[in-house]
Amino acid sequence: MAFEQFMPGATAVGIAFADGVVLAAEKRVSFGTYVVSRSGKKVFKITERVGAACAGMVADMQILMRQVESIARLKSFEIRREVPPNSIGKLVSVLLFERRYFPLLTQIIIGGIDVYTEKPAIYTLDPLGSILPDDYAAVGTGAEMAIGVIESAYRPDMNEQEARDLTLKAIRAAVARDAASGDGVDMLIITKNGCKEESLMLKLS
């Protein structure tokens, strides 16, 4: 399709480690060969224990995440406890599938800590709402490079620092080979104690 050359590039990664998950995405927003922004944010906090990293159309991911955050907040008031990541993943899946004839052009990684089991969880979704659970995931134009780096070094028993370092290594590899990705990384680290956000520039050398 002629429109494919204007699809925005991106690299987003999610990794589950022993005590939580790391979600990260690079900052570059491109439109074809034109760099629209070097400070786009593609990582979103949904609840205190669930977040998302996205690739694709920034407007689509922003409006979807706002909707999901609002519904999750209302649901938590209703059930009087936090909404677990699998429920957030199913909600996003339904919202995407409802729009399947005019889809939201975004790929999503949902990650968080299950409020019942205290175990980390990662889910990957495509624009039509397909949902797949996994220990790690990568989406976007740089996904092929990133997933190869993760697979070569991933261990389920990694600690937070090891998972963070592997996430940065994966995105750095993607940025070095994908012209549509770059300009820094936004990161969300979620554990049973809560979540923390981090933003940093990448050094490729």
C-alpha positions as CSV (number, residue, x, y, z in Angstrom):
1,M,0.0,0.0,0.0
2,A,1.2,3.5,-0.7
3,F,0.3,4.5,2.9
4,E,2.8,2.1,4.3
5,Q,5.7,4.4,3.5
6,F,4.2,7.0,5.9
7,M,3.5,4.6,8.8
8,P,5.4,5.8,11.9
9,G,8.3,3.7,13.1
10,A,9.0,2.8,16.7
11,T,10.5,0.3,19.0
12,A,8.8,-0.7,22.3
13,V,9.9,-3.5,24.6
14,G,8.4,-5.2,27.7
15,I,10.3,-7.6,29.9
16,A,9.1,-9.5,33.0
17,F,11.6,-10.1,35.7
18,A,11.5,-11.8,39.1
19,D,9.8,-9.0,41.0
20,G,8.1,-7.0,38.3
21,V,8.2,-5.7,34.7
22,V,10.1,-3.2,32.6
23,L,8.2,-1.3,29.8
24,A,10.2,1.0,27.5
25,A,10.0,2.7,24.2
26,E,12.3,5.1,22.3
27,K,11.2,8.7,21.8
28,R,11.4,9.4,18.0
29,V,8.1,10.1,16.2
30,S,8.5,9.9,12.4
31,F,6.3,10.1,9.3
32,G,7.9,8.4,6.4
33,T,11.4,9.8,6.2
34,Y,10.5,12.9,8.2
35,V,11.2,13.1,11.9
36,V,8.2,14.9,13.5
37,S,9.4,14.9,17.1
38,R,12.4,13.8,19.1
39,S,10.5,13.7,22.4
40,G,7.4,11.6,21.8
41,K,6.2,9.6,24.8
42,K,5.0,6.0,24.0
43,V,5.0,4.6,27.5
44,F,1.9,5.0,29.6
45,K,1.0,4.4,33.2
46,I,-2.5,2.9,33.4
47,T,-2.8,2.1,37.1
48,E,-0.2,1.9,39.9
49,R,0.6,-1.7,38.9
50,V,-0.1,-1.8,35.2
51,G,1.4,0.1,32.3
52,A,1.7,0.0,28.5
53,A,4.4,0.6,25.9
54,C,3.2,1.3,22.3
55,A,4.3,1.5,18.7
56,G,2.4,3.1,15.8
57,M,0.3,6.2,15.4
58,V,0.8,8.4,18.4
59,A,-2.7,9.9,18.3
60,D,-4.2,6.4,18.3
61,M,-2.2,5.1,21.2
62,Q,-2.8,8.3,23.2
63,I,-6.6,8.2,22.9
64,L,-6.8,4.5,23.5
65,M,-4.7,4.7,26.7
66,R,-6.8,7.6,28.0
67,Q,-9.9,5.5,27.5
68,V,-8.4,2.5,29.1
69,E,-7.1,4.5,32.1
70,S,-10.5,6.0,32.7
71,I,-12.3,2.6,32.4
72,A,-9.8,0.9,34.7
73,R,-10.2,3.7,37.3
74,L,-14.0,3.4,37.3
75,K,-13.7,-0.4,37.5
76,S,-11.4,-0.2,40.5
77,F,-13.9,2.0,42.3
78,E,-16.6,-0.6,41.5
79,I,-14.7,-3.7,42.6
80,R,-12.8,-1.8,45.4
81,R,-9.4,-3.2,44.4
82,E,-6.9,-2.7,41.7
83,V,-7.6,-4.1,38.2
84,P,-5.1,-6.8,37.3
85,P,-3.0,-6.7,34.1
86,N,-4.9,-9.6,32.5
87,S,-8.2,-7.7,32.9
88,I,-6.5,-4.5,31.4
89,G,-5.2,-6.6,28.5
90,K,-8.7,-8.1,27.8
91,L,-10.2,-4.6,28.0
92,V,-7.7,-3.2,25.4
93,S,-8.4,-6.3,23.2
94,V,-12.1,-5.6,23.2
95,L,-11.7,-1.9,22.5
96,L,-9.3,-2.7,19.5
97,F,-11.6,-5.4,18.2
98,E,-14.6,-3.1,18.3
99,R,-12.6,-0.8,15.9
100,R,-11.4,-3.7,13.6
101,Y,-13.1,-2.2,10.5
102,F,-11.4,1.1,11.0
103,P,-8.5,0.0,13.3
104,L,-6.4,2.0,15.7
105,L,-2.9,1.8,14.2
106,T,-1.0,0.8,17.2
107,Q,0.7,-2.3,18.6
108,I,0.7,-2.5,22.4
109,I,2.6,-4.3,25.2
110,I,0.6,-4.4,28.5
111,G,2.7,-5.2,31.6
112,G,2.1,-5.2,35.3
113,I,1.9,-7.1,38.6
114,D,-1.1,-9.3,39.3
115,V,-2.8,-8.1,42.4
116,Y,-3.8,-11.6,43.4
117,T,-0.7,-13.7,42.7
118,E,1.9,-10.9,43.0
119,K,3.5,-12.2,39.8
120,P,4.6,-10.2,36.8
121,A,2.7,-10.5,33.5
122,I,3.3,-9.3,29.9
123,Y,0.7,-9.2,27.1
124,T,1.1,-8.3,23.5
125,L,-1.7,-6.9,21.3
126,D,-2.0,-6.1,17.6
127,P,-4.3,-3.5,16.1
128,L,-7.1,-5.9,15.7
129,G,-7.2,-7.0,19.3
130,S,-5.3,-10.3,19.3
131,I,-3.8,-10.8,22.7
132,L,-0.8,-13.1,23.6
133,P,0.8,-13.6,27.0
134,D,4.6,-13.9,27.2
135,D,7.6,-13.3,29.4
136,Y,9.0,-10.6,27.1
137,A,7.9,-8.8,23.9
138,A,8.9,-6.3,21.3
139,V,6.8,-4.4,18.8
140,G,7.3,-1.8,16.1
141,T,9.7,-1.4,13.2
142,G,12.7,-2.2,15.4
143,A,11.1,-5.3,17.0
144,E,13.2,-7.8,15.0
145,M,16.5,-6.5,16.3
146,A,15.2,-6.0,19.8
147,I,13.7,-9.4,20.3
148,G,16.9,-11.1,19.1
149,V,18.9,-9.3,21.8
150,I,16.3,-10.2,24.5
151,E,16.1,-13.8,23.6
152,S,19.9,-14.2,23.8
153,A,20.1,-13.1,27.4
154,Y,16.7,-13.3,29.0
155,R,16.2,-15.2,32.3
156,P,13.0,-15.3,34.3
157,D,14.9,-14.9,37.6
158,M,16.6,-11.6,36.5
159,N,16.5,-8.8,39.1
160,E,15.4,-5.2,38.3
161,Q,18.8,-3.9,37.3
162,E,19.5,-6.8,35.0
163,A,16.0,-6.4,33.3
164,R,16.6,-2.7,33.0
165,D,20.0,-3.2,31.4
166,L,18.7,-5.8,29.0
167,T,15.8,-3.5,27.9
168,L,18.2,-0.7,27.2
169,K,20.5,-3.0,25.3
170,A,17.6,-4.3,23.1
171,I,16.4,-0.8,22.3
172,R,19.9,0.4,21.6
173,A,20.3,-2.4,19.1
174,A,17.1,-1.5,17.4
175,V,17.9,2.2,17.3
176,A,21.3,1.4,15.7
177,R,19.6,-0.4,12.8
178,D,16.2,1.3,12.5
179,A,16.2,4.9,11.2
180,A,12.6,5.4,12.5
181,S,13.7,4.7,16.1
182,G,15.9,6.9,18.3
183,D,16.4,10.0,20.4
184,G,16.2,8.5,23.9
185,V,14.1,6.1,25.9
186,D,11.1,6.4,28.2
187,M,11.0,3.6,30.8
188,L,8.3,2.4,33.3
189,I,9.4,-0.1,36.0
190,I,6.6,-1.7,37.9
191,T,7.0,-3.8,41.0
192,K,4.7,-4.8,43.9
193,N,5.8,-1.6,45.7
194,G,4.5,0.6,42.9
195,C,5.9,2.1,39.7
196,K,8.6,4.5,38.7
197,E,9.3,6.3,35.4
198,E,12.6,7.2,33.9
199,S,13.7,9.1,30.8
200,L,17.2,9.0,29.4
201,M,19.2,9.6,26.3
202,L,20.8,6.7,24.4
203,K,24.6,6.4,23.8
204,L,25.1,4.1,20.8
205,S,28.9,4.0,21.1
